[in-house]
């Protein structure tokens, strides 16, 4: 698929993300804020592979893992930092 970087995970590792909520199911909120995660060392964005649910590096913000709350983005950034030793930046997207 276009935009995917096969066989490359965050910091060379894969993290499986499994949730009770399907990745494609939107979170409903009254706020239009959107956040993504960006690798500090690589300057690239993090996305979730739709097939494997693994976190992967993405070139484009359009392909990045989208968060609807700052709290959700920060929580996931901290979890990734605990596993990989590098906490990604949380980036707020402008409309």
VMD Tcl script that draws the C-alpha trace (Angstrom):
set ca {
  {0.00 0.00 0.00}
  {1.09 3.53 -0.67}
  {2.54 5.35 2.35}
  {3.46 2.18 4.21}
  {7.05 1.37 5.07}
  {7.10 -2.43 5.21}
  {9.13 -4.27 7.83}
  {10.09 -1.13 9.73}
  {8.76 -0.55 13.23}
  {9.34 2.28 15.66}
  {13.04 2.39 16.53}
  {13.46 -0.89 14.66}
  {10.95 -2.71 16.86}
  {7.30 -3.59 16.55}
  {4.71 -3.00 19.22}
  {1.41 -4.77 18.84}
  {-1.58 -2.60 19.64}
  {-4.73 -4.47 20.45}
  {-7.79 -2.72 21.74}
  {-11.36 -3.59 22.53}
  {-12.24 -0.69 20.22}
  {-11.59 -1.34 16.52}
  {-8.90 0.96 15.13}
  {-11.28 2.18 12.43}
  {-14.07 3.01 14.91}
  {-14.08 6.78 15.53}
  {-14.08 8.24 19.01}
  {-16.90 10.72 19.40}
  {-16.02 14.05 20.95}
  {-17.37 17.59 20.78}
  {-13.87 18.97 20.17}
  {-12.16 19.05 16.77}
  {-8.62 18.64 18.13}
  {-6.43 16.01 16.52}
  {-3.00 14.78 17.61}
  {-0.32 12.51 16.11}
  {2.94 11.02 17.41}
  {6.30 11.87 15.84}
  {9.56 10.03 16.44}
  {12.13 12.43 17.89}
  {15.15 10.67 16.37}
  {13.67 9.98 12.94}
  {11.41 13.00 12.55}
  {8.76 10.71 11.05}
  {5.25 9.98 12.22}
  {3.94 6.80 13.84}
  {1.05 4.87 12.35}
  {-0.74 1.61 13.01}
  {-0.72 -1.11 10.38}
  {-4.37 -1.95 9.67}
  {-3.62 -5.65 9.12}
  {-1.15 -6.45 11.88}
  {-1.96 -3.67 14.39}
  {1.77 -3.00 14.69}
  {3.16 0.50 15.12}
  {5.15 1.58 12.08}
  {7.05 4.67 10.95}
  {5.19 6.78 8.37}
  {6.51 9.57 6.13}
  {3.31 11.58 6.04}
  {1.13 13.06 8.74}
  {-1.87 11.90 6.66}
  {-0.83 8.28 7.35}
  {-0.13 8.85 11.05}
  {-1.99 7.34 13.99}
  {-4.66 9.93 14.81}
  {-5.68 10.71 18.39}
  {-8.79 12.67 19.29}
  {-7.58 13.77 22.73}
  {-4.29 15.12 24.02}
  {-4.54 12.77 27.01}
  {-4.83 9.72 24.73}
  {-1.85 10.79 22.64}
  {0.31 11.48 25.71}
  {-0.65 8.14 27.30}
  {0.35 6.20 24.19}
  {3.54 8.22 23.75}
  {4.56 7.33 27.31}
  {3.80 3.63 26.77}
  {5.89 3.62 23.59}
  {8.68 5.39 25.50}
  {8.63 2.73 28.22}
  {8.99 -0.05 25.64}
  {11.49 1.61 23.27}
  {13.39 4.03 25.47}
  {12.38 6.99 23.29}
  {9.16 8.83 23.92}
  {7.69 10.27 20.72}
  {6.53 13.87 20.52}
  {2.81 14.60 20.62}
  {1.98 16.97 17.77}
  {-1.28 18.93 17.61}
  {-2.63 19.23 14.08}
  {-4.05 22.53 12.96}
  {-7.28 22.66 11.00}
}
mol new
graphics top color blue
foreach p $ca { graphics top sphere $p radius 0.5 }
foreach p [lrange $ca 0 end-1] q [lrange $ca 1 end] { graphics top cylinder $p $q radius 0.2 }
display resetview
